[in-house]
Amino acid sequence: MRSNVLALCDTEEEYARHMTEYLKGHREAPWEIRTYTDVESLRVSAEQTPIEILVVAENAYTDEVRNLSVEKTVLLNESGVVRWENIRNVNKYQQAENVYKEILSEYMEVLKEPLPRLAQECATRIIGFFTPVHRNLQTSFALTMGQMLSIKYRTLYLNFEYCAGYPQLLPDARTRDLADLIYFLNTDRERFLLRMQTMLLKKGQMDYIPPVKAGMTLLEVRAEEWIELLTRIQQSGEYDFIILDLSECVQGLPEILRMCSKIFTLTRDDRHARGKLAQYEQIMTFQEYEDVLNRTSHYKLPRFRRIPDDIELLTKGELADYVRRTIGEVTS
């Protein structure tokens, strides 16, 4: 039987304590954490209980530690010099979140047994944003609500637009995105949630997965894949709210909207906008999605003098004041 033990060894006691607290804060992590601040305690424990993954600081990586029988070793590099190329070197002094992701990525290499099945019931609420009327600040509105919800609630933001519009959501070309998450859903189902943890990024307190870099990818994902993706995340129980910033590019849009407990539709007071909205509602009614329309609120946004460019500043200003007056619709 596998031990599922992650041993953290670091003679720098304060770092060891803080990192242990951070790792234990991730409830979805599949390991039992044991912390050691001296090599001898680690050695004695390793003789009694097998260690699946050893996370050891450079200050404690002695010959005695190198000779321990462990499945995988991750070295917390302090010097910036890679002296042992046969093991994973992780910068010890980067953000704890990044250290966690790198450790989890290495753990994926030794995890072979399936993870426990998810519970079938959860309290996670999915909030949808969709409108057939374009150029209406939908993404700014959705991001603002996500930022404000994340102050008190665990919140995940997912963008399904052909072009997301916010360059900050796409950090660099090498960053994994929503398309990669679908790939893991199809190819690594047992470890999907752990894979997702390695991909999560943050803006303020809000988690998000970067949107697809190539909009054409959205058109290739089948409706049932989106439904399964959202169901898996919802059933994980890791979030109180999942914010969906949707577009017509998503296959299965009506069924995705049906998963939402609340839908926000932004529109404008002109003939063209009214015509688009009326046609959308006729289509939804014809396809028997009146329940979606019944959970939809329409908003005609006023003209705002300025909207912050930085996503983390969206909790301030005129748009934030407007969203604050509507947020009770999702939290009550």
Phi, psi and omega per residue, in radians:
M1 nan 2.463 -3.132
R2 -1.289 2.586 -3.062
S3 -1.482 -0.507 -3.096
N4 0.951 0.629 3.125
V5 -1.803 2.219 2.948
L6 -1.831 2.065 3.123
A7 -1.778 2.189 3.089
L8 -1.910 2.106 -3.117
C9 -2.169 2.128 -3.133
D10 -2.724 2.178 3.141
T11 -1.295 -0.208 3.055
E12 -1.450 1.654 -2.924
E13 -1.067 -0.700 -3.102
E14 -1.134 -0.740 3.109
Y15 -1.107 -0.771 -3.128
A16 -1.042 -0.710 -3.123
R17 -1.173 -0.827 -3.108
H18 -1.145 -0.712 -3.139
M19 -1.172 -0.657 3.094
T20 -1.079 -0.772 3.127
E21 -1.081 -0.703 -3.124
Y22 -1.170 -0.785 -3.127
L23 -1.118 -0.668 3.130
K24 -1.216 -0.345 3.124
G25 -1.257 -0.241 3.103
H26 -1.619 1.691 -3.038
R27 -1.157 -0.415 -3.096
E28 -1.424 -0.172 -3.104
A29 -1.084 2.387 -2.974
P30 -1.612 0.394 -3.068
W31 -2.223 2.818 2.973
E32 -1.705 2.229 -3.058
I33 -1.676 2.269 3.034
R34 -2.199 2.305 -3.018
T35 -2.008 2.402 -3.133
Y36 -2.342 2.447 3.109
T37 -1.995 0.161 3.001
D38 -2.574 2.620 -3.033
V39 -1.167 -0.645 -3.082
E40 -1.098 -0.745 3.115
S41 -1.093 -0.690 3.098
L42 -1.097 -0.793 -3.100
R43 -1.063 -0.819 -3.124
V44 -1.080 -0.756 -3.127
S45 -1.148 -0.684 -3.116
A46 -1.133 -0.496 3.102
E47 -1.258 -0.447 -3.088
Q48 -1.647 -0.646 -3.097
T49 -2.307 2.186 3.126
P50 -1.041 2.475 3.126
I51 -1.851 2.157 -3.120
E52 -1.374 -0.799 3.120
I53 -2.417 2.244 -3.137
L54 -1.875 2.113 3.046
V55 -1.870 1.929 -2.993
V56 -2.239 2.339 3.097
A57 -1.281 2.668 -3.137
E58 -1.000 -0.565 -3.113
N59 -1.187 -0.288 -3.102
A60 -1.995 0.087 -3.067
Y61 -1.503 1.331 -3.115
T62 -1.586 3.031 3.071
D63 -1.018 -0.635 -3.134
E64 -1.113 -0.725 3.128
V65 -1.207 -0.694 -3.137
R66 -1.095 -0.429 -3.114
N67 -1.570 -0.035 3.118
L68 -1.210 2.614 3.110
S69 -1.582 1.747 3.109
V70 -2.304 2.709 -3.106
E71 -1.308 -0.652 -3.081
K72 -2.607 2.424 3.107
T73 -2.107 2.351 3.022
V74 -2.080 2.190 -3.112
L75 -1.716 2.181 3.035
L76 -1.451 1.746 -3.024
N77 -1.331 2.193 -3.125
E78 -1.853 -0.472 -3.020
S79 -1.576 -0.357 -3.054
G80 1.474 -0.027 3.129
V81 -1.868 2.216 3.127
V82 -1.533 1.854 -3.107
R83 -1.798 -0.332 3.120
W84 -2.173 1.731 -3.029
E85 -1.439 -0.180 -3.103
N86 -1.494 -0.029 3.089
I87 -2.233 2.817 -3.110
R88 -1.294 2.148 3.045
N89 -1.707 2.216 3.139
V90 -2.154 2.297 3.112
N91 -1.083 2.025 -3.060
K92 -1.156 -0.573 -2.964
Y93 -1.750 0.352 2.984
Q94 -1.496 -3.135 -3.139
Q95 -1.031 2.472 -3.115
A96 -1.006 -0.603 3.135
E97 -1.054 -0.722 -3.139
N98 -1.235 -0.628 3.073
V99 -1.075 -0.792 3.129
Y100 -1.018 -0.790 -3.108
K101 -1.105 -0.690 -3.133
E102 -1.216 -0.664 3.081
I103 -1.113 -0.790 -3.129
L104 -1.096 -0.674 3.113
S105 -1.069 -0.706 3.097
E106 -1.206 -0.652 -3.141
Y107 -1.072 -0.577 3.139
M108 -1.026 -0.467 -3.101
E109 -1.291 -0.385 -3.116
V110 -1.863 -0.219 -3.131
L111 -1.288 2.087 -3.131
K112 -2.089 -0.576 -3.101
E113 -1.382 2.553 3.110
P114 -1.139 2.580 3.098
L115 -1.397 2.775 3.112
P116 -1.022 2.578 3.117
R117 -1.184 2.665 -3.132
L118 -1.324 2.658 3.013
A119 -1.185 2.647 -3.061
Q120 -1.573 -0.243 -3.126
E121 -2.107 2.484 3.096
C122 -2.725 2.948 -3.089
A123 -1.789 0.137 -3.125
T124 -1.120 2.274 3.107
R125 -1.866 2.338 3.109
I126 -1.759 2.207 -3.126
I127 -1.969 2.124 -3.086
G128 -1.797 2.532 3.020
F129 -2.175 2.009 3.092
F130 -2.664 2.464 3.035
T131 -2.652 2.521 3.030
P132 -1.396 -0.109 -3.122
V133 -1.668 2.012 -3.044
H134 -1.499 2.996 3.119
R135 0.959 1.003 -3.055
N136 -2.339 0.294 3.099
L137 1.230 0.418 -3.126
Q138 -1.001 -0.838 -3.107
T139 -1.132 -0.720 3.099
S140 -1.079 -0.732 3.122
F141 -1.111 -0.816 -3.108
A142 -1.136 -0.747 3.120
L143 -1.134 -0.683 3.118
T144 -1.104 -0.786 3.107
M145 -1.112 -0.716 3.105
G146 -1.051 -0.769 3.118
Q147 -1.096 -0.726 -3.097
M148 -1.261 -0.685 3.092
L149 -1.121 -0.640 -3.045
S150 -1.198 -0.245 3.086
I151 -1.124 -0.627 -3.119
K152 -2.015 -0.383 -3.023
Y153 -2.194 2.667 3.044
R154 -1.291 2.059 -2.960
T155 -2.280 2.354 3.077
L156 -2.075 2.313 3.119
Y157 -1.950 2.282 3.093
L158 -2.227 2.257 -3.103
N159 -1.872 2.217 -3.096
F160 -2.026 0.442 -3.138
E161 -1.493 2.688 3.107
Y162 -1.069 -0.746 3.021
C163 -2.267 2.043 -3.006
A164 -1.139 -0.566 3.077
G165 1.581 -0.420 3.114
Y166 -1.878 1.819 3.130
P167 -0.987 -0.467 -3.128
Q168 -1.114 -0.367 -3.137
L169 -1.362 -0.235 3.131
L170 -2.091 1.457 -3.020
P171 -0.969 -0.835 3.085
D172 -2.817 2.968 -3.037
A173 -1.151 -0.381 -3.090
R174 -1.505 -0.218 -3.092
T175 -1.210 2.321 3.078
R176 -1.184 2.589 -3.061
D177 -2.274 -2.940 -3.073
L178 -1.057 -0.547 3.095
A179 -1.146 -0.665 3.097
D180 -1.150 -0.615 3.132
L181 -1.132 -0.702 3.063
I182 -1.112 -0.674 3.113
Y183 -1.053 -0.804 3.129
F184 -1.152 -0.589 3.090
L185 -1.041 -0.658 -3.084
N186 -1.497 -0.462 -3.000
T187 -1.966 -0.274 -3.063
D188 -2.498 0.998 -2.984
R189 -1.043 -0.698 -3.065
E190 -1.146 -0.515 -3.094
R191 -1.931 0.294 -3.038
F192 -0.978 -0.841 -3.073
L193 -1.144 -0.602 3.072
L194 -1.202 -0.708 3.070
R195 -1.015 -0.747 -3.122
M196 -1.075 -0.662 3.139
Q197 -1.048 -0.587 3.140
T198 -1.294 -0.246 -3.074
M199 -1.759 -0.282 -3.037
L200 -1.103 2.386 3.008
L201 -2.097 2.947 -3.104
K202 -2.259 2.536 2.873
K203 -2.227 1.919 -2.964
G204 1.132 -2.235 3.104
Q205 -1.676 -0.049 -3.057
M206 -1.527 2.250 3.029
D207 -1.432 2.616 3.006
Y208 -2.705 2.696 2.969
I209 -1.813 2.241 -3.134
P210 -0.967 2.439 3.099
P211 -1.171 2.881 -3.115
V212 -1.074 2.484 -3.122
K213 -1.344 -0.531 3.118
A214 -2.010 2.010 -3.050
G215 -1.017 -0.511 3.137
M216 -1.021 -0.459 -3.133
T217 -1.056 -0.624 -3.132
L218 -1.020 -0.655 -3.085
L219 -1.237 -0.313 -3.072
E220 -1.574 -0.247 -3.100
V221 -1.478 2.216 -3.097
R222 -1.277 2.690 -3.112
A223 -0.984 -0.767 -3.093
E224 -1.148 -0.448 3.083
E225 -1.217 -0.748 3.093
W226 -1.090 -0.755 -3.129
I227 -1.081 -0.789 3.138
E228 -1.142 -0.705 3.113
L229 -0.987 -0.911 -3.105
L230 -1.151 -0.645 3.123
T231 -1.119 -0.763 -3.140
R232 -1.095 -0.756 3.137
I233 -1.166 -0.757 -3.133
Q234 -1.076 -0.783 -3.084
Q235 -1.279 -0.266 3.095
S236 -1.141 -0.440 -3.134
G237 1.279 0.198 -3.099
E238 -1.383 -0.275 -3.068
Y239 -2.241 2.591 3.002
D240 -1.480 -0.640 -3.127
F241 -2.361 2.439 2.973
I242 -2.075 2.088 -3.126
I243 -1.690 2.152 3.122
L244 -1.917 2.021 3.087
D245 -1.719 1.651 -2.876
L246 -1.726 2.847 3.075
S247 -2.575 3.020 3.129
E248 -1.203 -0.175 -3.108
C249 -1.292 -0.172 -3.054
V250 -1.567 2.123 3.028
Q251 -1.188 2.448 -3.139
G252 1.358 0.437 -3.088
L253 -0.924 -0.827 -3.131
P254 -1.033 -0.684 3.137
E255 -1.211 -0.620 3.071
I256 -1.134 -0.765 3.107
L257 -1.083 -0.565 3.126
R258 -1.147 -0.431 3.101
M259 -1.317 -0.254 -3.039
C260 -1.472 2.399 3.049
S261 -1.383 -0.360 3.113
K262 -2.626 2.434 3.098
I263 -2.183 2.342 3.076
F264 -1.889 2.178 3.103
T265 -2.082 2.033 3.140
L266 -1.647 2.433 -3.101
T267 -2.526 -3.092 3.108
R268 -2.285 2.836 -3.110
D269 -1.707 1.185 3.037
D270 -2.478 2.857 -3.022
R271 -1.066 -0.700 -3.122
H272 -1.110 -0.779 -3.133
A273 -1.155 -0.743 3.136
R274 -1.095 -0.665 3.129
G275 -1.152 -0.738 3.115
K276 -1.099 -0.778 -3.104
L277 -1.145 -0.705 3.128
A278 -1.115 -0.728 3.126
Q279 -1.138 -0.731 3.104
Y280 -1.030 -0.781 -3.112
E281 -1.198 -0.589 3.072
Q282 -1.125 -0.747 3.123
I283 -1.096 -0.784 -3.127
M284 -1.124 -0.661 3.119
T285 -1.194 -0.763 3.127
F286 -1.058 -0.632 -3.134
Q287 -1.538 0.131 3.059
E288 1.156 0.804 3.044
Y289 -1.992 0.672 3.115
E290 -1.063 -0.514 3.134
D291 -1.103 -0.578 3.078
V292 -1.172 -0.786 3.133
L293 -1.091 -0.586 -3.134
N294 -1.219 -0.381 3.115
R295 -1.737 0.221 -3.076
T296 -1.813 2.332 3.023
S297 -1.941 2.355 3.135
H298 -1.706 2.383 3.117
Y299 -2.323 2.290 3.004
K300 -1.867 1.831 -3.027
L301 -1.261 2.478 3.026
P302 -1.262 3.022 3.086
R303 -1.425 2.141 3.130
F304 -1.710 2.405 -3.124
R305 -1.191 -0.653 -3.118
R306 -2.723 2.396 3.057
I307 -2.066 2.230 -3.095
P308 -0.981 2.471 3.088
D309 -1.344 -0.549 -3.120
D310 -1.445 2.177 -3.108
I311 -0.995 -0.650 -3.080
E312 -1.258 -0.187 3.111
L313 -1.744 0.073 -3.111
L314 -1.199 -0.188 3.103
T315 -1.375 -0.004 3.140
K316 -2.163 2.594 3.084
G317 1.887 -3.029 -3.035
E318 -1.151 -0.754 3.136
L319 -1.098 -0.712 3.113
A320 -1.082 -0.713 3.107
D321 -1.079 -0.689 3.134
Y322 -1.165 -0.813 -3.134
V323 -1.100 -0.645 -3.128
R324 -1.023 -0.547 -3.134
R325 -1.350 -0.272 -3.113
T326 -1.832 -0.218 -2.961
I327 -1.172 -0.392 3.092
G328 -1.079 -0.377 3.129
E329 -1.161 -0.416 -3.117
V330 -1.838 -0.355 -3.080
T331 -1.708 -0.250 -3.107
S332 -1.392 nan nan
